[in-house]
């Protein structure tokens, strides 16, 4: 089942078919007065939690919070968004009970995160897989565009400046492009979406994108926007605009998005099956309950969409506040459950595969 290109979300597919060996607004606090439907299998706990970070998962987190608070009287969960970089920093400083990030803790960030946990290490729990759409606004162009990694790298570094550039035209026969300047939009805040998109370019277009993957957008030029919503709004309102965003933001804003090039030079459409195929090659590289994933960018399958992210919940394996621990485990368990994961398809995300879901649930159960 394909993802519809203009505003519809993912079709449903069986999460268990994935064989893994083993990312709204910036303020997504939800109240118990929401219209979200109750979920009968939630094992409720009382108290309050504060979280922040990834805006890629903001749409999912908003719905999760609504559903949980509707069913669980006495529970308050506030998710403040703000970007993955902010989430990691606030977790390190003890300002959040858990944080969302579109990339696992780096070797640089992990020592401070571990120190915050005191009697246990900080671990990464994958929770929301989702493709990164390359949304564009080119007046008069209705056919889905083909954009190779090399062309994207040149666009986002300023080497290609106009939509009628021959390199763009070469990959899009039959499309008439206007003489229109390109306005790129990137995240101005530390972001896992920036990390994953720059990682895609760094792996697939090394000669044209001489930058390592980075949560802070590494290339010069372009327009910085805070949060994914800022990028979507910028592209939507700017003729000639282009930006990288989670699929849910593109579909909600009715922004068309491109087929992107892979390691074999093929243009891959963003569909559920193609996302599933690429995810199936991911590897679990973390140790114990630290469930870091690593993508295989050398995949040449023309049915494997290579531009995606997975959001992680960063949490202490041990050393959590004893009064908050029951609610922390209850809420995270709901997120990783079938009841929490199944609705993700309606928002443009991909549910966790069942075998990874089991690993995440086991890690949550062991939190102390």
Secondary structure, DSSP 4 states (H G I P E B T S, - for coil): -PPPSSS--PPP--GGG--------S-----TT--PPP-TT-----EEEEEEE-STTHHHHHHHHHHHHHHSTTEEEEEEEE-HHHHHHHHHTT--SEEEESSPPPHHHHHHHHHHHSSS-EEEEEEEEEEEEEEE--TT--SPPEE-HHHHHHHHHTS--BTT-HHHHHTSTT----S-B-EEEEESS--HHHHHHHHHHHHH-TTT------SS--SSSSEEESHHHHHHHHHHHSTTEEEEEEHHHHHHTT--B-EEE-TTS-EE---HHHHHHHHTT-EE-S-TT---EE--TT---TT----EEEEEEEEESS---HHHHHHHHHHHHHHHSHHHHHGGGGGT-BPPPHHHHHHHHHHHHT--
